[in-house]
């Protein structure tokens, strides 16, 4: 029975590896590069290299001056890491604004960075691509688990389980190097790799994951009540002032221009765009929506940690380095796995 399970595990790992290798390689390359998206944007477009972030007042003034089609999109507020105001219209064109006006615009798929974003998000296939990403993501978690089972020592760990012997890949002993490099790199980075793959899959299936977590951890507080008299605001600076009065320790991060709505981030919140909401009536300007993430279900708050873990938006430089190394390891694994398989098949055929 044990030998049957062992062969089944080996068969599953081998064929999942062959089927998923190109996908893992694509996700690893694009995902690792996108950890450094703001820095790459500055490097690619020197106009974005601002000495200081655009202030909230400057951003509000720019937002109030926008015209169609930009007013039908959404905007990311300036941060220390991305100091510009970024507006995304309905055609997914990105418009960047500095302290006093527009700096540049990036057409959809107009550069390698945006192509990487689209490939990583949906394989440039829209909803079909996201469906495929979900299936491949879950299968990749199984791939890592079966690999760990295959590697796991039966009689305890020793130094040899973490040793790579370096031989020329042109020789038969190169098979040993490929095998050990594949196993050791996966074993050493198994936890961060599983975090990346599991959180990526959870993002694709965000709604069922959120519902499951809320059902498991339903406890929540009481949402704040819209004050009386009802706050009123007809421009973005006034809306930001209302947000400041109601959420003193939160700042606007994502603005929905067509709906006069914004998301806010608390200082201690992991999610880079925050998950608290303010919304105003487009007709009257009255405040009609007020939601604090701190008063939502515990499961809901837990689900909002998935995205920042996946994009390394939490944990500072240390977690960014760990995630980067995990991404590089995910590049090594399919390369060494496929090379080992092909080289071994070639030696078997030559016998």
N, C-alpha and C positions, 0 to 999 in steps of 0.2 A: 504493500500500500504506500509506504514512504517513497519507494522508488518511482511509483506511478505518479505521485504528486510532484516529485522532483522533476521528472521528465515533462509533466504538464506545465510546470512553472517555467522551465527552460524554454519549452516550445513557445509559450505565451510571450515571454520576454524577447525572444529572438524575432518573432514575426511582428510583434508590436513595434519593436525597434526599427525593423526594415520599413514598415508602413508609415511610421511617424517621423522618420529621421529628417526628411526635408522640411516638414512643418516645424519640428522642434528647432532646427537650425534657423529657419526664417524668423520665428518668434524670438529666439535668443538674440539674434543680431539686431533686429529692429527694437526690441524691448530694452536691451542694454544701451543702445545709442540714445533712446528717448529718455533715459534717466538724466541725460545732460542736454535736453532740448533747449532751455533758455540760454545756456552757454553757447550752444551751436548756432542759435539764432543770432546772437551778438557777433559771433565769429563770421557768419555768412553775410550779415547785414550790419555794417559798422554804424549805421544811423541809429540802431537800437542801443548802442553803448552810451547810456545816459549816466551822468555823474550822480544824480540823485533821483529817487522815484518820483513820478508825477504825483502831486498832492491830490487829496480827495477833492478839494475845491476846484483844482484845475481839471480833474477828471469829470466832475459834475458839469462844469462849463462846456467841456467838449461834448458830453453826452446830450446836453440840451440843444446843441447846435447841429446835431446830426439830422440828415434828411434820408428819405427812402433811396435805396433799399436797406440802408443800415439800421433804420428804426424798426425793422421787422426781425432783427436778429437778437443777439445777446452779447454781453461784454464782460471781460475779465478785468477786475480792478487791479491797479498797480501793486506790486509787492517788492520787497528788497531784492528778491531773486529775478523777478521779471518786472522791471521798473516802469514799463510802458502801460498805457491803456490799450487793450486789444479788443476790437469789435469784430464779431463774426456774423456775416449776413446770411440770408437764406441760401445763397449759392455756395456757402462754405468758403467764401473769400475772406481773408483775414486782413483787417485794417489796423494799423498801429499808429497811436497818437503819443506825442511827447508833451512837453510843458506848454507849448503854444500852438500846436497844430499837428497835422498828419505827417508822419515820418515816411511811411511806405505802405504798400499793400502786397499781399501774397495771394496769388490765384490758387484755387484748389488744384492740388497735384502739380503746382508750379515749381517745386524744388524737391530735392531728395528727402528733406525732413518731413514734408507733408505726405509724400508717398509712403514713407516709413510709418507714419501715423495711421494712414488708411490701411496699409497691409496688416499692421498689428491689431487694429480695431475690428476689421471685418474682411480682411483679405481682398479689399476693393471689390467685394461682391454683395455689399449691402446686407439685408437680412439673411440671405442664404449663407454668406460668409460667417455671420455670427453663429448661426446654427452649427456650421462645421467647426468653428472654434470651440463651442461648448462640448461637442462630441470628442474632438481631438484632445481637449484639455483634460477631460475625465480619463480618457484612454492613456494619456501621458502620466497621470498620477499612478495608474495601475502599472505602467511600464517601470516607473521608479521603484514601486513596492516589490514587484517581481524581481527586479535587479538586486535589491537589498536582500531579499530572501535567498537568492542564488549565491550572493557573496558571503552572507552571514556565517561566521565560523561556528562549527559544531562543538569545538572543544576549547572555547575561550579565545580571546584576542592575543595576538603577539605582534612583534614588530614587522614580521613578514607580511602581515595583512595590510600594511600601510607603506609598503616598499615598492618602488618601481625600478626595475633593472633596465638600463638603457643600452639597447643593442641597435645596430643599423637596421633600418626597415627594409633594406635590400636583401637581408639574410633571413633564414628561417627563424632565427631567434627574435627577429623583429615582431613575430607574432606574440611573444611573451611581453614585449614592451607595450604593444598596443592593448593587450588584455589587461595588464596591470595598470596602465594609465587610465583606462576606462573604468575599472573597478575602484581604484583608490580615489580618483577625483570625485566619482559619484558618492562614495561612502563618506568622504570628508565633508562634502557640501550637501548631503542628503536633506538636512532639515531646511536650510534656506531654499533649496530647489523645490521641495514639497510645498513650502509656503508660497513661492511664486506661482507654481502650477495650480495649487488649490485655490488661491485667491483669484487668479485669472479665470478659472472655471466658475467661481462663485459670482464674479462680476457679470459673466454672461447670463447666469441664472439668478440674477439679483432679486427678482420678485419672489420666487419660491423660497430662496434662502432667507430673505427677510421675513416672510410669513412663518417659516419654521422657527426662526430664532425668537420672534415675537410670541409664538405659541409656547415656547419653552421658557422664556423670560418675559412675562407680560407686565411685571410691575412698572408703574409709571406715576408721574406726578400730575399736578393740575396745571393745565396750560394757562398762561397769562391772559387776562381779559382785556379787550380793547378799551382803553380808558375813556371816560366821559369828561368833558366834551371830546368827541372823536377827533383825533389829529387829522390835519388837512395839509396836503402838499401837492403842488402842481408842477414842480420842477425837481430835478434830481438832487440839487443841493438841499432843498427843503426836506426831501425824502430821507437823505442821509442824516439830516439833523434830527428827524423823528426817530430814526434807527438808533442814533446816539443816545437820545433821551430814554428810550425803552430798553436798550441793551448796551449799557455803559461799557461792558468788557467784551464786546463783540464788534467786528468791523465788516462792512459790505465787501463781498468777494466776487459774486457773480450777479450780474444785472440782466433781467429779462426785459428788453427794451419795449417789445410790443405789448407787454402785459403790466407795465409799471410795477414790477415785482423784483425782489432781490433776495439773495441768500447771504447769510451772515455767518462768520466764523468766530467762535469764542477763542480766547487766547490759549486755552488748554485743550482745544479740540484737535483731533488728529486730521480730520478731513481737510484738505487744502482749500476747498471752496465752502466749507461750512455746511450745516444742515438745518439752520434756523431760517425762518421766512418772514418777510414783511411784504404785503401787497396793498396797492392803492387802486381805487376805482378810476379807470381811465376817463370816465365822464365827470365825476364830481371831485375827484382828488381825495376823497375820504379814505382813511385806513380801513381795509376790509379783511385783512388777513394778518394774523399774529401767531407765530408758532415758534416755540423754543425747543430745540433738540434735547435740552436737559430735562424736559418734562415729558418726553416720550417714553415708550416702553424700553426696558433695559435691552431686550433683544434687538430693537431698532437701533439703539446706540451702538450695540456690538456689531451690527451689520455695517455700520458706517466706518468701522476700522478696517474693513476688507480692502477697499480701494487704496487708502494711504499705505497699507502694507505692501500692496502690489507695486505701486509706483515709487516706493522708497521716499514717501513724503513725511515720514516720521522716523525718529531715532538718530537724526543728525548725520554727521559724516561717517560714523561707525557703521550704521545700518546701510548707508549708501555704498560704502566699500564692500560690505558683505554681499549686498544684492548684486553689485557689479561683478564680483568674483563668481557668484552663483550663475550669473548670465554668461560669463565667459566659459564656465564649466559646462553649461548647456550647449555651448558651441563645440567644445571638445568631445562630448559624449557621442553625438551622432557621427562625427568625423572618425573617431577611433573605432566605434562600433561597426560602421560600414566598411572601413578599411580592414579591420580584423576579419570580418565575414568574407569579403572578396579575396583577401590574401589566403585565407584558410581553404576556401573553395578551389583556388588556383593550385595550391599544393596537393590537395586531394585528387584533383583531375590529372595532375602530372604524374601521379604514381603509376 
